[in-house]
Amino acid sequence: MLVIFLLSLAFLLLLSSIFFSALFISSAWSVMVKNEAPFVPLGKEALEAVVEHLGLGERSVFFDLGCGDGRILLAVAKKYPGAEFIGVERSLLPFLLAKTRTFFWGRGRNIKVVRKNIFEIDPSSATHIFCYLFPEQTKKLLPRLQQNLRPGTKVIVCDFCFSEKDPDQVIDLSALAAPWSLKHKLYIYNF
């Protein structure tokens, strides 16, 4: 019985190491070849700050552009169960991880994860948007948001602000972060 347990455990460890190696390679490919933002998960402190500053309501529609593994979708859905949540992810492995996580831990919540390019979706129904992208992507995204968002839509951008729009508020999270973790800033915009 112990041998079966140990073999099962070894198999699970092997599968997880293969998956996370593939995730790392996928992120490196996105950065080096496609010039896209890699999958970089937010730490607990930054995640809590995003959830706190979004201020969703019961009829809110939240978009996470480049949702990665879906951790922000799940955290926001836990706090605001009456809202609608849409995650958009282009990279296959993070998308699959987000779909799996939201399937198992997001049941009963209004969470949808789609595999699309963030520049090909219609964000006009959004009341709140979060994105953690590279400067090139945020610069390219701004005109699309200005053209399509309704007045009053709240957008939170992590670390790389819109270069051609001043934020309404900047929140420095470096005091909250552990010494070994990334130091984040949140840029909050009201369109």
C-alpha positions in Angstrom: 0.0 0.0 0.0 2.8 2.4 0.9 4.6 1.6 -2.4 1.4 2.5 -4.4 1.1 5.7 -2.5 4.7 6.7 -3.1 4.5 5.8 -6.8 1.4 7.9 -7.1 3.0 10.8 -5.3 6.1 10.5 -7.6 3.9 10.5 -10.7 2.0 13.6 -9.5 5.3 15.4 -8.8 6.6 14.4 -12.3 3.4 15.7 -13.9 3.5 19.0 -12.0 7.1 19.6 -12.9 6.4 18.9 -16.6 3.4 21.3 -16.5 5.3 24.1 -14.7 8.3 23.7 -17.1 5.9 24.0 -20.0 4.4 27.1 -18.4 7.8 28.6 -18.0 8.8 27.8 -21.6 5.4 29.2 -22.9 6.0 32.5 -21.0 9.6 32.8 -22.3 8.3 32.1 -25.8 5.7 34.8 -25.4 8.2 37.4 -24.4 11.1 36.6 -26.7 9.3 35.6 -29.9 5.8 37.1 -29.8 6.7 40.3 -27.8 3.8 39.7 -25.4 3.5 39.9 -21.6 4.6 36.7 -19.8 2.6 35.0 -17.2 3.6 36.7 -13.9 1.2 35.9 -11.1 0.4 38.6 -8.5 1.4 38.0 -5.0 -1.1 37.9 -2.1 -0.6 41.5 -1.1 -1.1 42.9 -4.6 -4.1 40.6 -5.2 -5.8 41.9 -2.0 -5.2 45.5 -3.0 -6.6 45.0 -6.5 -9.8 43.4 -5.0 -10.1 46.2 -2.4 -9.7 49.0 -4.9 -12.0 47.7 -7.6 -15.2 48.5 -5.7 -17.5 46.3 -7.7 -21.3 46.2 -7.2 -24.0 43.6 -7.8 -24.4 44.6 -11.4 -20.8 45.1 -12.2 -19.1 43.4 -15.2 -15.4 42.8 -14.5 -12.8 42.0 -17.3 -9.4 40.7 -16.5 -7.3 41.3 -19.6 -4.5 38.7 -19.7 -6.0 36.7 -16.8 -3.2 34.2 -16.5 -4.2 31.4 -14.1 -7.5 33.1 -13.1 -6.4 34.0 -9.5 -7.8 37.6 -9.8 -11.1 36.4 -11.2 -11.5 34.0 -8.3 -10.5 36.5 -5.7 -12.9 39.2 -7.0 -15.7 36.7 -7.5 -15.4 35.5 -3.9 -15.8 39.1 -2.7 -18.4 40.2 -5.2 -20.5 37.1 -5.9 -23.3 39.0 -7.7 -21.1 40.5 -10.4 -20.2 39.0 -13.8 -16.5 38.1 -14.5 -14.7 37.6 -17.8 -11.1 36.6 -18.1 -9.3 36.9 -21.4 -6.1 34.9 -21.9 -4.3 34.2 -25.2 -1.5 31.8 -24.1 -2.7 28.2 -24.0 -1.2 26.9 -20.7 -2.3 29.8 -18.5 -5.7 29.7 -20.2 -6.1 26.0 -19.4 -5.0 26.6 -15.8 -7.5 29.5 -15.5 -10.3 27.3 -17.0 -9.5 24.5 -14.6 -9.2 26.7 -11.5 -12.5 28.6 -12.3 -14.2 25.3 -13.0 -13.3 23.7 -9.7 -13.2 26.8 -7.4 -15.5 29.1 -9.2 -18.6 27.0 -9.5 -21.8 28.9 -8.9 -20.1 32.1 -9.8 -20.6 34.1 -13.0 -17.0 33.5 -14.3 -16.2 33.0 -17.9 -12.7 32.5 -19.3 -12.1 32.9 -23.0 -9.0 32.2 -25.1 -8.6 35.3 -27.2 -6.3 38.2 -28.0 -7.2 41.1 -25.7 -7.3 43.4 -28.7 -10.0 41.4 -30.4 -12.6 41.4 -27.6 -15.4 44.0 -27.1 -14.8 45.6 -23.7 -17.9 47.9 -24.0 -19.9 46.0 -21.5 -17.2 46.3 -18.8 -17.8 48.4 -15.7 -14.3 47.4 -14.3 -11.1 46.2 -16.0 -7.8 44.9 -14.6 -4.7 44.4 -16.7 -1.1 43.6 -15.9 0.7 44.0 -19.3 3.9 45.2 -20.7 4.2 49.0 -21.6 3.8 48.2 -25.4 0.5 46.4 -24.8 -0.9 49.1 -22.4 0.0 51.8 -25.0 -1.7 49.8 -27.7 -4.7 49.1 -25.5 -5.4 52.7 -24.4 -7.0 53.9 -27.7 -9.2 50.9 -27.8 -10.4 51.4 -24.3 -11.0 55.2 -24.9 -13.1 54.3 -28.0 -15.1 51.5 -26.5 -15.6 52.0 -22.8 -18.7 53.7 -21.3 -18.1 56.8 -19.1 -17.4 55.8 -15.5 -15.6 52.5 -16.3 -12.9 51.9 -13.8 -9.6 50.5 -15.0 -6.8 49.3 -12.8 -3.4 48.7 -14.4 -0.6 47.0 -12.5 3.0 48.4 -12.8 3.0 49.7 -16.4 0.7 52.8 -16.6 -0.8 54.3 -19.7 1.8 56.6 -21.1 -0.7 59.0 -22.6 -3.3 59.2 -19.8 -2.8 60.4 -16.3 -4.1 58.1 -13.6 -6.7 59.3 -11.1 -4.9 57.5 -8.3 -1.6 55.7 -7.8 -1.2 53.1 -5.1 2.3 52.0 -4.2 2.2 48.5 -2.7 6.0 48.2 -2.0 5.4 48.7 1.8 3.0 45.7 1.8 5.2 43.3 -0.2 7.5 40.8 1.3 11.2 41.6 0.9 11.7 38.9 -1.7 8.7 39.7 -3.8 8.0 42.1 -6.6 7.2 45.7 -5.7 4.0 46.7 -7.4 2.1 49.9 -8.2 -1.5 50.1 -9.1 -2.7 52.9 -11.5 -6.4 53.6 -11.3 -8.2 55.3 -14.1 -11.8 56.4 -14.5 -12.8 56.6 -18.1 
